[in-house]
Amino acid sequence: MKISIVQKELDRRNLPDLLVGPNHVSINTKEEWEKVGRPYWKKVLLQEEYGKIPPVLNPTIAIKKQPIDFAGKAIWEEVTFNFQKGEKSHKIPTQLIYPTRKEVAPFFIFINFCKEVPNKYLPIEEIIDNGFGVFTVFYEDVTSDDADFSNGLAGLFQETDRQGDDCGKIMYWSWMASRMMDYLSMRREADKNKIGVVGHSRLGKTALLTAALDDRFCFVCSNNSGCSGAALSRGRSEGGESVRDICRQFPYWFCPNYLQYADKENEAPFDQHCLLALVAPRKAYIGAALEDVWADNLSQFLNCVAASKVWRLYEKEGFEVPDDLPKCGDKFIDGDVGFHLREGKHYFSRTDWLIYMEAIQNAINK
Ligand code: GCU
């Protein structure tokens, strides 16, 4: 891959070298990556950005068949998870929808902003018509999107004021996606080697974190995730969100340690390519929108290039891209890392869904 223009832009970012582990040890093979590199970057990101992973709880499950069936094309069940910890418990309803005409289907685990089914971000018919199933949760049923850590899952785990590497809300949403994976991988309707995680914006950050930490997910689609998601923080584009901006408005998404990097992203021992690289050698698709300046399209694109170093340890190409900066209409979905830049604003649109499904189908049929 010839990447001189792109490489120049990337060099300007001066990123920490993914292939240098603790005590300057260099990582040259996929075995060294798995033994040293991967655990090292995972530890850094948990300690400094997202916080510790809460321990696994095994829920009890209740299933209720739903009446609506999308013209007979889909079966819909409400699956309620009941988590119990000591005296406390918390119930989370999720929706499982899958094609009637297939015995097993590839699946999206979708952490969503909306509760109703279908909804503006969840085009059930398009998903079913493309042969996929979807297992979705409304994120605030997991825990609220604010600084209150006494409700929902957070209320089960966080007993004192948060400090240091106590996790933020993104980690709780992500934890739930992994519990949905525990359940879905036992259902015969799901092809368990073809389950991915998808989310938009703050939930695109969540989706990326989920796939980075849990290698049962064979793909991730991280839509318009921007700062602290798919976008590199170092050298961000004009108008892009900074670590200071996000820490000022949404400190509770992260662990308290992250706040020290406001205006100091250049001093952080990590950048967001460390997160994306943890998905290797699986598939990662990053979606951007032209008018979504806040999510910094160029920094999301450059991350795909930077993180590909790790896919190459697996003798995979990673991101396959011409030597040019991204322009509207670009759709690079042939590699293990994909990126598209559609017209329009910050949104999870049908266009994004169709591109992700095309990318995944191509990968599955290869
Ligand atoms: C804000 C925030 C972004 C986030 C977005 C969203 O704009 O600054 O980081 O991605 O909300 O989740 O909608």
Boltz pocket constraint, residues with backbone or C-beta under 6 A from the ligand:
constraints:
  - pocket:
      binder: B
      contacts: [[A, 200], [A, 201], [A, 202], [A, 203], [A, 224], [A, 225], [A, 226], [A, 227], [A, 241], [A, 246], [A, 294]]
      max_distance: 6.0
